[in-house]
Structure formats: structure tokens, C-alpha cells
């Protein structure tokens, strides 16, 4: 079994020798007395952990200990760096923690203690790598087309989609706003024999009724004032493929008649035209309304409803999908973390609890937006309920006055840091405390800031 590699970076030969003697029995050790040598070994040997002297002596052309820390973590985000410091270097050591160091240790070195810190750091690193691999496996294993979920309700939907997709049956997808109705429609199209042909979408509720007919069926030149040229509609654009009518419950009764005619005869007429045009296109539709209720209220045609709902797929709201909430949240976190160059982000335990407790009235779309917000606003590697805009679940217990004060103080400090883009000096001035005091408070509440 391969042993973990550790890189010791210190300009004092005695420290390097001492650490090498203590750790050589369990690990493969590398040594560097300069930043340049450390970077060379980092790139060629890929150690899992670095013991780095915070007060590393450098020339003007080389980075100091803090600067080297940032460069090392850019090379390998999973790298664990333990800063070795003097007793008078606590503020700098705390700054190193803010920049991503795993821990710091003050000289003189207690060899038994440093062994424990190293062992735990490598254990944490292993867990993080396994979690990353698991996330990637989950994305492949539990992704149906572009739809992610492992709940029983979603598994049944996947089966239905797989069975109906190869046919030409009309499908009605029903679900609250933000549940992913269009994703289902796209999955049906991609799994069908029409997958190489166009997939055309139109939101029937987003276009004024007086313009919607022309959008759907096209118009002839001169059909109305602004009709200067002949124009094809969405149905003609979908020739050979699929047309997806989103929010079909918003259609006016006259347009419902025209849709019904197409479903029955596969023919349309352009606005202002007199000739029937035959079109080969499959119709998929979606709604967040109860069309049966609309039928009872005479606002939706019963015959059209039964034509559309040959197969009906009912999408569950996110609040009924259990652990899918966390699966989706982690997927969004990885995506937005990559986009915003924050690849080391993870959810704190309180954040995961808040995600599961929240009712998600806006469903998957709301979850996606909240995670994106958290990635942008987070000043630490741990996403908190505050970052998500969610209150942590109290479990019905009333907070003590001390807990209320601590929560208020922690939130106030995080807001100040955010206003000053993580600048400790400016935040301390606004808060009326010294930099040293603010560092102590950050440590107390485990608030870690990252530089821009």
C-alpha cells in the first residue's frame, strides 16, 4: 500500500531533521529549504500534506510563507497545509487559516502532538477526496438525462419516461412551478426516435393572446398590419421533431380549438392563410394548473384535455422528494463553485438541516437560486444557513439570551466582512475593534474568511 507523502518546508535544517525523524516511520518525506524548491517538489511529487514554516526566509524574488501557502493550494485544492509558527506569530497564523491552511502549530515542536495533527489532517483529506468521488459517481449514477434524483417518486417517473419516449403518444406533464417540467419533456424527446430533429418550446402564458396564434401557427404576408413577410410558426419549426407547449392551461378557448384540430388531423393553417399545412410533430404539454378543474369551470375544453393527457406525468414538489434536496443542492454547489472559482465549498451540517426543513415553495428553481446566492456571498469554505438565506432549524427550543447575543454578533460580523469584501482591517474599523480582537472573535465563532 502506498504511503502518504509529506513535504517539510523550513529554512532551519534542525527543524527539518527533527520532523523527519518523527514522521519517517509512517510517511514518505520530502524536504525543501526554499519556496522555489517547495514548489518544484509540489509539482513533481504531489504530496498530500505540507508542514510549512510561516516565517520562511526568502529572497525578494520568492514568496514568503503566507504567499507560498496560497500558491500550494492553487496547485492542489485538497492539499492539507499545517503552518509551523513561533509563539509571537498568532495573528499571521490566523490569517493563514483564513487563506486555507488546515491548522497551525507553535514551536517548540512536540513530536507526539504533531504526529496526531498530521494523522488527522490526512484522514480529513481522504474523506474529502472520497466525498468528491462519491459526488461525481452520484451525478452519473443517479442522473436520468439532466434530471437528478433517487427518491421513489422520481424513480417511477424515470420508468414512465423510458416507456413512453419511444412512442409518439402525447404526454401531459403536471407539476408546480419550478419542478422541472421542461426537463422531463426534453428527456422524452432525447429518448425518442425524433431526437435528431428539432425540439421547439413555447410558453403559452408568456405571450399576449393576440400574438400567440401567429407564434404557434405562423402568418401569411399581409395577414395583419405588421405582417410584411410570410413567417413560419413554432409548429412548422418542429417538423419531424417535438413541440413542447408549456403552461398550456393559459391558452384561450379559440386557440384550444386549433390545437385540438392539429392533434386530430396533424394540420394547421397560418394566420391569414387558406391552405391547410400537414405537419409531422409530436406534442408534449405542461401545466401547473389542474386542467380537470379548468374543464369544470368551462375554461378548458374537455376533448382537448383527454387528447393531451394520453399519458400524464405528475411531478412531485421538491418538499416531497426527501434526500433529493441534498443531492440537488450538492450538484448545484459543485457547478456554481466551479463557475465562481470556489471549488472547496461544502455545506455545514446546520445548512443541510435547514435545506431539509425548508418547504421550498419555488421548488428546484428556488433551490438552485439559493445555492448560487450562497456561493457568491460565502466568505468561508462552509456554506451556512445564513449564506443560503435560511434560518437554522431550532427544533422548537427557545434560545438563551447568551445564544441570541452570539448569533447576532456572529451575523453582524459576517455582514461587515461581506461589505468590505473580506478585508479584516476595514471590517475591524467599522466594528470599532482592533484587528487582533477581530481575529479572536473570528476564531471564537469559527468564521473563516477567504481573500478575494
C-alpha positions as CSV (number, residue, x, y, z in Angstrom):
1,X,0.0,0.0,0.0
2,X,1.4,3.4,-1.0
3,X,2.4,5.6,1.9
4,X,1.3,9.3,2.2
5,X,3.8,11.8,1.1
6,X,4.6,14.8,3.3
7,X,6.6,17.8,2.3
8,X,8.6,19.7,5.1
9,X,9.3,23.3,4.2
10,X,11.6,25.1,6.6
11,X,14.9,27.0,6.3
12,X,16.1,25.6,9.6
13,X,17.9,22.3,9.0
14,X,17.4,21.3,12.6
15,X,13.6,21.6,12.3
16,X,13.5,19.6,9.1
17,X,15.7,16.9,10.7
18,X,13.5,16.8,13.8
19,X,10.3,16.4,11.9
20,X,11.8,13.8,9.5
21,X,13.0,11.7,12.4
22,X,9.5,11.8,14.0
23,X,7.5,11.0,10.8
24,X,9.7,8.9,8.6
25,X,8.4,5.6,10.1
26,X,4.8,6.2,8.7
27,X,5.2,8.5,5.7
28,X,7.4,9.2,2.7
29,X,9.1,12.5,3.4
30,X,10.3,15.3,1.2
31,X,12.3,18.4,2.3
32,X,12.7,21.9,1.0
33,X,14.6,24.9,2.4
34,X,13.2,27.5,-0.1
35,X,9.9,28.3,-1.7
36,X,11.3,27.5,-5.1
37,X,12.4,24.1,-4.1
38,X,9.0,23.5,-2.3
39,X,7.1,24.4,-5.5
40,X,9.3,22.2,-7.6
41,X,8.6,19.2,-5.3
42,X,4.9,20.0,-5.1
43,X,4.6,19.8,-8.8
44,X,6.8,16.7,-9.3
45,X,5.8,14.6,-6.2
46,X,2.3,15.7,-5.4
47,X,2.5,15.4,-1.6
48,X,-0.8,15.2,0.4
49,X,0.4,17.3,3.3
50,X,2.8,20.2,3.8
51,X,4.4,21.3,7.0
52,X,5.2,24.9,6.2
53,X,7.3,27.4,8.2
54,X,5.3,30.6,8.4
55,X,8.4,32.7,8.8
56,X,10.2,31.1,5.9
57,X,13.2,33.2,5.0
58,X,13.0,34.3,1.3
59,X,14.7,36.5,-1.2
60,X,12.8,39.3,-2.7
61,X,12.1,37.2,-5.7
62,X,10.4,34.4,-3.8
63,X,7.1,34.2,-1.9
64,X,7.1,34.2,1.9
65,X,5.2,31.5,3.9
66,X,1.8,33.1,3.5
67,X,2.2,33.7,-0.2
68,X,3.6,30.2,-0.7
69,X,0.5,28.8,1.1
70,X,-1.8,30.3,-1.5
71,X,0.2,29.0,-4.4
72,X,0.4,25.5,-3.0
73,X,-3.4,25.4,-2.6
74,X,-3.9,26.6,-6.1
75,X,-1.9,23.6,-7.3
76,X,-3.9,21.1,-5.2
77,X,-7.2,22.3,-3.5
78,X,-7.2,19.0,-1.5
79,X,-3.7,19.7,0.0
80,X,-3.5,20.0,3.7
81,X,-1.1,22.6,5.0
82,X,0.0,22.8,8.6
83,X,1.7,26.1,9.4
84,X,4.7,25.9,11.9
85,X,4.9,29.2,13.8
86,X,6.6,31.0,16.6
87,X,4.7,32.0,19.7
88,X,4.6,35.6,18.6
89,X,3.1,34.9,15.2
90,X,-0.6,34.1,16.2
91,X,-2.1,36.9,14.1
92,X,-0.3,35.7,11.0
93,X,-1.2,32.1,11.8
94,X,-4.8,33.0,12.0
95,X,-4.5,34.8,8.6
96,X,-3.0,31.6,7.2
97,X,-6.1,29.7,8.5
98,X,-8.3,32.3,6.6
99,X,-6.3,31.6,3.5
100,X,-6.9,27.9,3.6
101,X,-4.3,26.3,6.0
102,X,-5.6,23.3,7.8
103,X,-4.1,24.2,11.1
104,X,-1.1,25.8,12.8
105,X,1.4,24.6,15.4
106,X,3.7,26.8,17.5
107,X,7.4,26.0,18.2
108,X,8.9,24.3,20.1
109,X,7.6,21.2,18.4
110,X,6.0,18.4,20.5
111,X,6.6,15.5,18.2
112,X,3.8,13.3,19.6
113,X,1.4,16.1,19.2
114,X,2.4,16.9,15.7
115,X,2.0,13.3,14.8
116,X,-1.6,13.4,15.9
117,X,-2.3,16.6,13.9
118,X,-0.7,15.2,10.8
119,X,-2.6,11.9,11.0
120,X,-5.9,13.7,11.5
121,X,-5.2,16.1,8.6
122,X,-4.5,13.2,6.2
123,X,-7.6,11.4,7.4
124,X,-9.8,14.5,6.7
125,X,-8.1,14.8,3.3
126,X,-9.0,11.2,2.5
127,X,-12.6,11.8,3.5
128,X,-12.8,14.9,1.3
129,X,-11.5,13.1,-1.7
130,X,-13.9,10.2,-1.1
131,X,-16.7,12.6,-0.8
132,X,-15.7,14.3,-4.1
133,X,-15.5,10.9,-5.9
134,X,-18.9,9.9,-4.4
135,X,-20.5,13.2,-5.6
136,X,-19.2,12.5,-9.1
137,X,-20.4,8.9,-9.0
138,X,-23.8,10.1,-7.8
139,X,-24.1,12.6,-10.6
140,X,-23.6,9.8,-13.1
141,X,-25.4,7.0,-11.3
142,X,-28.5,9.0,-10.2
143,X,-28.8,11.3,-13.2
144,X,-31.6,10.4,-15.7
145,X,-30.8,12.6,-18.7
146,X,-30.4,16.0,-17.0
147,X,-32.8,15.1,-14.1
148,X,-31.2,14.3,-10.7
149,X,-33.0,12.3,-8.0
150,X,-33.1,9.0,-6.2
151,X,-36.5,9.2,-4.5
152,X,-39.1,6.5,-5.2
153,X,-41.4,9.1,-6.8
154,X,-38.7,10.1,-9.3
155,X,-37.7,6.5,-10.0
156,X,-41.3,5.8,-11.1
157,X,-41.2,8.9,-13.3
158,X,-38.0,7.7,-14.9
159,X,-39.7,4.4,-15.7
160,X,-42.7,6.1,-17.3
161,X,-40.5,8.4,-19.4
162,X,-38.4,5.5,-20.6
163,X,-41.6,3.6,-21.7
164,X,-43.4,6.5,-23.3
165,X,-40.5,8.2,-25.0
166,X,-40.1,5.7,-28.0
167,X,-43.8,6.1,-28.9
168,X,-45.5,9.1,-30.4
169,X,-48.0,9.4,-27.6
170,X,-49.0,12.9,-26.5
171,X,-47.8,13.5,-22.9
172,X,-49.1,16.0,-20.3
173,X,-46.6,16.9,-17.6
174,X,-48.2,18.3,-14.4
175,X,-46.4,19.9,-11.5
176,X,-45.9,23.1,-9.5
177,X,-43.7,25.9,-11.0
178,X,-40.0,25.1,-10.7
179,X,-40.3,21.3,-10.5
180,X,-38.6,20.6,-13.8
181,X,-41.4,20.0,-16.3
182,X,-39.4,21.1,-19.3
183,X,-36.5,18.8,-18.3
184,X,-39.0,15.9,-18.4
185,X,-40.2,17.0,-21.9
186,X,-36.6,17.3,-23.1
187,X,-35.8,13.8,-21.7
188,X,-38.8,12.3,-23.6
189,X,-37.6,14.0,-26.8
190,X,-33.9,12.8,-26.4
191,X,-35.0,9.2,-25.8
192,X,-37.4,9.2,-28.7
193,X,-36.9,8.4,-32.4
194,X,-37.2,12.1,-33.1
195,X,-34.1,13.0,-31.0
196,X,-32.1,14.3,-34.0
197,X,-34.9,16.6,-35.1
198,X,-35.9,20.0,-33.5
199,X,-37.2,20.4,-30.0
200,X,-39.3,23.5,-30.1
201,X,-40.7,25.2,-26.9
202,X,-43.2,27.9,-26.3
203,X,-44.6,29.3,-23.1
204,X,-48.3,29.8,-23.7
205,X,-48.6,32.1,-20.7
206,X,-45.7,34.4,-21.6
207,X,-47.1,35.7,-25.0
208,X,-50.1,38.0,-25.3
209,X,-53.1,36.2,-26.6
210,X,-53.3,38.4,-29.7
211,X,-49.8,37.4,-30.7
212,X,-49.8,33.8,-29.6
213,X,-51.7,32.4,-32.6
214,X,-49.1,33.8,-35.0
215,X,-46.3,32.4,-32.8
216,X,-47.8,29.0,-32.9
217,X,-49.1,28.7,-36.5
218,X,-47.2,31.5,-38.4
219,X,-48.8,34.0,-40.7
220,X,-49.1,35.0,-44.3
221,X,-47.8,38.2,-45.7
222,X,-50.4,40.9,-45.2
223,X,-52.4,38.9,-42.7
224,X,-52.3,42.0,-40.3
225,X,-50.7,45.4,-40.2
226,X,-47.1,44.3,-39.3
227,X,-47.1,41.1,-41.4
228,X,-44.7,42.3,-44.0
229,X,-43.4,38.8,-44.9
230,X,-44.6,35.3,-44.6
231,X,-43.5,33.7,-41.3
232,X,-43.5,30.1,-40.1
233,X,-44.8,29.4,-36.6
234,X,-43.5,27.0,-33.9
235,X,-45.4,24.0,-35.2
236,X,-43.8,24.3,-38.6
237,X,-40.4,24.7,-37.0
238,X,-41.0,21.4,-35.1
239,X,-41.4,19.4,-38.3
240,X,-40.1,15.9,-37.7
241,X,-39.4,16.7,-34.1
242,X,-41.3,17.7,-30.9
243,X,-43.1,20.8,-29.8
244,X,-43.4,21.5,-26.1
245,X,-46.4,23.6,-25.1
246,X,-45.6,24.9,-21.6
247,X,-48.4,26.3,-19.4
248,X,-51.0,25.1,-21.8
249,X,-53.7,25.9,-19.3
250,X,-53.2,29.6,-20.3
251,X,-54.5,29.0,-23.9
252,X,-57.6,30.9,-24.9
253,X,-60.6,28.7,-26.0
254,X,-60.3,29.7,-29.7
255,X,-56.6,28.6,-29.7
256,X,-57.6,25.4,-27.9
257,X,-59.8,24.5,-30.9
258,X,-56.8,25.0,-33.2
259,X,-54.6,22.8,-31.1
260,X,-57.3,20.1,-30.9
261,X,-57.5,20.2,-34.7
262,X,-53.8,19.6,-35.0
263,X,-53.9,16.7,-32.6
264,X,-56.8,15.1,-34.6
265,X,-55.7,15.8,-38.1
266,X,-52.0,16.9,-38.0
267,X,-52.9,20.0,-39.9
268,X,-52.6,23.8,-39.2
269,X,-53.4,27.0,-41.1
270,X,-51.3,30.1,-40.9
271,X,-52.9,33.3,-39.8
272,X,-54.4,34.9,-42.9
273,X,-53.9,31.7,-44.9
274,X,-56.4,29.4,-46.6
275,X,-54.4,26.3,-47.2
276,X,-54.0,23.5,-44.7
277,X,-50.4,22.5,-43.9
278,X,-49.7,19.0,-42.8
279,X,-47.0,18.7,-40.1
280,X,-45.4,15.7,-38.5
281,X,-44.6,16.8,-35.0
282,X,-45.1,15.2,-31.6
283,X,-46.9,17.3,-28.9
284,X,-45.8,17.4,-25.3
285,X,-47.6,19.8,-22.9
286,X,-47.2,21.0,-19.3
287,X,-49.2,22.9,-16.8
288,X,-49.1,23.9,-13.1
289,X,-52.9,24.0,-13.0
290,X,-55.5,21.3,-12.5
291,X,-56.9,21.1,-16.0
292,X,-59.8,19.0,-14.8
293,X,-60.8,21.9,-12.6
294,X,-60.5,24.2,-15.6
295,X,-62.7,21.8,-17.5
296,X,-65.4,22.0,-14.8
297,X,-65.1,25.8,-14.9
298,X,-65.5,25.7,-18.7
299,X,-62.2,27.5,-19.3
300,X,-60.5,24.4,-20.8
301,X,-62.0,22.1,-23.4
302,X,-62.7,18.6,-22.2
303,X,-62.0,17.0,-25.5
304,X,-58.6,18.7,-25.7
305,X,-57.8,17.7,-22.2
306,X,-58.3,14.0,-23.0
307,X,-56.3,14.3,-26.2
308,X,-53.4,15.9,-24.3
309,X,-53.4,13.5,-21.4
310,X,-53.0,10.2,-23.2
311,X,-50.1,9.9,-20.7
312,X,-49.9,12.1,-17.6
313,X,-46.8,12.5,-15.6
314,X,-47.2,14.1,-12.2
315,X,-44.0,15.7,-10.9
316,X,-43.7,15.8,-7.1
317,X,-42.8,19.1,-5.4
318,X,-39.3,19.3,-4.0
319,X,-40.5,19.2,-0.4
320,X,-41.8,15.6,-1.1
321,X,-38.5,14.3,-2.5
322,X,-36.6,13.8,0.7
323,X,-32.8,13.3,0.3
324,X,-33.1,14.5,-3.3
325,X,-32.9,18.0,-1.8
326,X,-29.3,17.5,-0.6
327,X,-28.4,15.6,-3.8
328,X,-29.5,18.5,-5.9
329,X,-28.0,21.1,-3.6
330,X,-24.6,19.4,-3.7
331,X,-24.8,19.2,-7.5
332,X,-25.6,23.0,-7.8
333,X,-22.9,23.7,-5.2
334,X,-20.3,22.0,-7.3
335,X,-21.5,23.7,-10.5
336,X,-21.6,27.2,-9.1
337,X,-18.4,26.6,-7.1
338,X,-16.5,25.8,-10.2
339,X,-18.0,28.8,-12.0
340,X,-17.0,31.2,-9.3
341,X,-13.6,29.6,-8.5
342,X,-14.6,28.3,-5.1
343,X,-14.1,24.6,-5.6
344,X,-13.6,23.8,-1.9
345,X,-17.1,24.8,-0.8
346,X,-19.2,22.4,1.3
347,X,-22.4,22.6,3.3
348,X,-22.1,22.9,7.1
349,X,-24.3,20.4,9.0
350,X,-26.6,23.2,10.0
351,X,-27.1,24.2,6.4
352,X,-28.0,20.7,5.4
353,X,-30.5,20.6,8.2
354,X,-32.0,23.9,7.1
355,X,-32.2,22.7,3.5
356,X,-34.2,19.6,4.5
357,X,-36.5,21.6,6.8
358,X,-37.4,24.4,4.4
359,X,-40.7,23.8,2.4
360,X,-39.4,25.0,-1.0
361,X,-42.4,26.8,-2.4
362,X,-40.3,27.6,-5.5
363,X,-39.1,24.0,-5.8
364,X,-35.9,23.1,-7.7
365,X,-35.6,26.5,-9.3
366,X,-35.6,28.2,-5.8
367,X,-33.1,25.7,-4.5
368,X,-30.8,26.5,-7.5
369,X,-31.1,30.2,-6.9
370,X,-30.4,29.9,-3.1
371,X,-27.3,27.8,-3.6
372,X,-26.0,30.2,-6.3
373,X,-26.6,33.1,-3.8
374,X,-24.7,31.2,-1.1
375,X,-21.7,30.5,-3.4
376,X,-21.4,34.2,-4.3
377,X,-21.9,35.6,-0.7
378,X,-20.0,32.9,1.3
379,X,-16.7,34.1,2.9
380,X,-15.8,30.7,4.2
381,X,-15.4,27.2,2.8
382,X,-18.5,26.1,4.7
383,X,-21.9,27.2,3.4
384,X,-24.1,28.2,6.4
385,X,-27.9,28.7,6.7
386,X,-27.2,32.4,6.7
387,X,-25.4,32.2,3.3
388,X,-28.5,30.3,1.9
389,X,-30.9,32.9,3.3
390,X,-32.4,30.2,5.5
391,X,-32.9,30.3,9.3
392,X,-31.4,27.3,11.1
393,X,-33.9,24.9,12.5
394,X,-34.3,25.4,16.3
395,X,-36.3,22.2,16.8
396,X,-38.8,24.2,18.9
397,X,-36.3,25.0,21.6
398,X,-36.1,28.6,22.8
399,X,-32.7,30.2,22.7
400,X,-31.0,31.6,25.8
401,X,-30.1,35.3,25.9
402,X,-26.5,34.4,25.5
403,X,-27.2,32.3,22.4
404,X,-29.2,35.2,20.9
405,X,-26.3,37.6,21.5
406,X,-23.8,35.2,20.0
407,X,-25.9,34.6,16.9
408,X,-26.5,38.4,16.5
409,X,-22.8,39.1,16.9
410,X,-21.7,36.4,14.5
411,X,-24.2,37.5,11.8
412,X,-23.2,41.2,12.3
413,X,-19.5,40.4,11.8
414,X,-20.2,38.3,8.7
415,X,-22.2,41.1,7.2
416,X,-19.4,43.6,7.9
417,X,-16.9,41.3,6.3
418,X,-19.1,40.9,3.3
419,X,-19.5,44.7,2.9
420,X,-15.7,45.0,2.9
421,X,-15.0,42.0,0.6
422,X,-13.3,40.2,3.4
423,X,-10.9,43.0,4.3
424,X,-10.1,42.5,8.0
425,X,-8.7,46.0,8.6
426,X,-11.7,47.8,7.2
427,X,-14.2,45.5,8.8
428,X,-12.4,46.0,12.2
429,X,-12.6,49.8,11.8
430,X,-16.3,49.6,11.1
431,X,-16.9,47.3,14.1
432,X,-14.9,49.5,16.4
433,X,-12.4,46.8,17.4
434,X,-8.7,46.1,16.7
435,X,-7.6,43.6,14.1
436,X,-6.3,41.3,16.8
437,X,-9.7,41.4,18.6
438,X,-11.5,40.7,15.4
439,X,-9.2,37.7,14.7
440,X,-10.0,36.4,18.2
441,X,-13.7,36.8,17.5
442,X,-13.4,35.1,14.1
443,X,-11.7,32.2,15.8
444,X,-14.4,32.1,18.6
445,X,-17.2,31.7,16.1
446,X,-15.3,29.6,13.6
447,X,-15.8,32.3,10.9
448,X,-13.2,31.8,8.2
449,X,-12.8,34.4,5.5
450,X,-11.3,33.9,2.1
451,X,-9.5,36.7,0.3
452,X,-10.9,38.0,-3.0
